[in-house]
Amino acid sequence: MPTKAERRVALPAGLLPLLSQKELETYYQVSDFTLLRWIEKGLPTEPFGGRGRRFDLEKVRAWMAEHGEQLAAAS
């Protein structure tokens, strides 16, 4: 089974409006466990008709700006 580093997904050219969970993990270089903890703490997700979650990068950046220090302290 490939390691996390081996299964990185390149971000789309020009960044699509909504990112998948795997793309957001790659963008922030975090594990799926860490991202799930952030979601539990209020990381904004977008409604999506298919499986999985989608994320608006601008909303995520704003949330990270507000909560980044708390998340770093909790790590």
C-alpha positions as CSV (number, residue, x, y, z in Angstrom):
1,M,0.0,0.0,0.0
2,P,1.5,3.4,-0.9
3,T,2.4,5.8,1.8
4,K,0.8,9.2,2.3
5,A,3.8,10.9,0.5
6,E,3.5,8.5,-2.4
7,R,-0.2,9.2,-3.0
8,R,-0.1,12.9,-3.2
9,V,-2.5,14.5,-5.6
10,A,-1.5,17.5,-7.6
11,L,-3.7,20.5,-7.2
12,P,-5.7,21.4,-10.3
13,A,-4.4,24.2,-12.5
14,G,-5.9,27.5,-11.3
15,L,-7.5,25.8,-8.3
16,L,-11.0,24.5,-8.9
17,P,-13.7,26.3,-6.8
18,L,-14.1,23.2,-4.5
19,L,-11.4,20.8,-3.4
20,S,-11.8,17.2,-2.4
21,Q,-10.7,16.0,1.0
22,K,-7.6,14.4,-0.5
23,E,-6.7,17.6,-2.3
24,L,-7.1,19.6,0.9
25,E,-4.9,17.1,2.8
26,T,-2.2,17.6,0.2
27,Y,-2.5,21.3,0.2
28,Y,-2.0,21.5,4.0
29,Q,0.3,18.5,4.1
30,V,-1.8,16.8,6.9
31,S,-3.2,13.3,7.4
32,D,-6.8,12.4,6.9
33,F,-7.1,12.0,10.7
34,T,-5.9,15.6,11.2
35,L,-8.4,16.9,8.6
36,L,-11.2,15.0,10.3
37,R,-10.3,16.6,13.6
38,W,-10.4,20.0,12.0
39,I,-13.9,19.3,10.6
40,E,-15.1,18.3,14.1
41,K,-13.7,21.7,15.3
42,G,-15.7,23.5,12.7
43,L,-13.7,23.6,9.4
44,P,-16.3,24.6,6.8
45,T,-17.4,22.0,4.3
46,E,-19.6,22.5,1.2
47,P,-22.8,20.5,0.3
48,F,-21.9,18.0,-2.4
49,G,-24.2,15.5,-4.1
50,G,-21.6,12.8,-4.5
51,R,-19.6,10.9,-1.9
52,G,-17.0,12.6,0.2
53,R,-16.7,16.2,1.2
54,R,-15.8,19.3,-0.7
55,F,-14.1,22.5,0.6
56,D,-14.0,26.1,-0.6
57,L,-10.4,27.0,-0.3
58,E,-11.1,30.7,0.5
59,K,-13.4,29.7,3.4
60,V,-10.9,27.2,4.6
61,R,-8.1,29.8,4.5
62,A,-10.3,32.2,6.5
63,W,-11.1,29.5,9.1
64,M,-7.4,28.6,9.4
65,A,-6.5,32.3,9.9
66,E,-8.9,32.4,12.8
67,H,-8.1,29.0,14.3
68,G,-4.5,28.3,13.2
69,E,-2.9,29.2,16.5
70,Q,-5.4,27.0,18.5
71,L,-4.7,24.1,16.2
72,A,-1.0,24.5,16.4
73,A,-1.2,24.6,20.2
74,A,-3.3,21.5,20.3
75,S,-0.8,19.5,18.2
